[in-house]
Amino acid sequence: MPEVVVDLALDSDLEWCARLMAESDPWLTLGRGFETCLARCRGPEFHVLMARESGQPLGFLLLHPTGVAGSPYIAAIATSASVRGRGIGSMLLDAAEQWIPAARHIFLCVSSFNTRARQLYERRGYTQAGEFPDYVIQGASEILMHKRLVRP
């Protein structure tokens, strides 16, 4: 079985990332179209980490190195529908958690309706740090989650 590798995305990967976002939840429900997603992926403040197998993209993670109180913030994570359940999301989270070696904490937000993602984050040690009701869309909250990173 080919190895999955996580590394920095190339500029040529960003349209693929934006298309994946725009065509899947939570971004569909949040009303984020392709152009908005592409602008986010191209943001110079972000590191875009890409999971690939045999050179083919499987998923990505958008990381702001100092997004919450100077700690890394995961702004987006997505995997292709065909590889969900294979651990690609966990690989991307592992990479993000190790990307800034001096970081002691990491944060992310998850939409209240995105229960599957929230379960993944909780299994991986993230806990709720706050809630923003009606933050993006009426009737849904954005849940701020935090994980303390253990460093050797």
C-alpha positions, 0 to 999 in steps of 0.5 A: 500500500502506498505511503501517505505523506503530509507536506506543504501544499504547492501554489498549484494545489490551492484550487483543489483545496478550495474546490474541496472546501466549497463542495463539502460541509461545513462550508456548504452549510455556512454558505462559503463559495469557491472564490471565498474558499480560494481567497482563504487558501491563498492567504499569506498568513496560512500554512497549507498542509497537504496529504498525498498518496502516490502524488494524489491529493487526499486532504489538506489543513489550513494552519495559522501559526499564531491565530489564537493568542499567539498559538496555532489555529487550525482554520480548516481541515478537509479530506476527499469523500473517497478517503474519509475514515482512513485516518487522513484527518488524524494524519493532518492533525498530527502534522499541524500539532507538530508543525510549530515545535515551540507551540504549547497549545493549538486551537480550532473551531468546529460548527455545532452541526458538524458532529462527526468532526467534533467527535474526531477532535474530542477523541484526539484530546481537544476540549471545548474552550468556548462557544459562539452562537449564531456566529456564521449562520443563524441557528448554529454555533462555532465551538472553539476547541483547544488542545494542550500539546505535550512536548518532550 
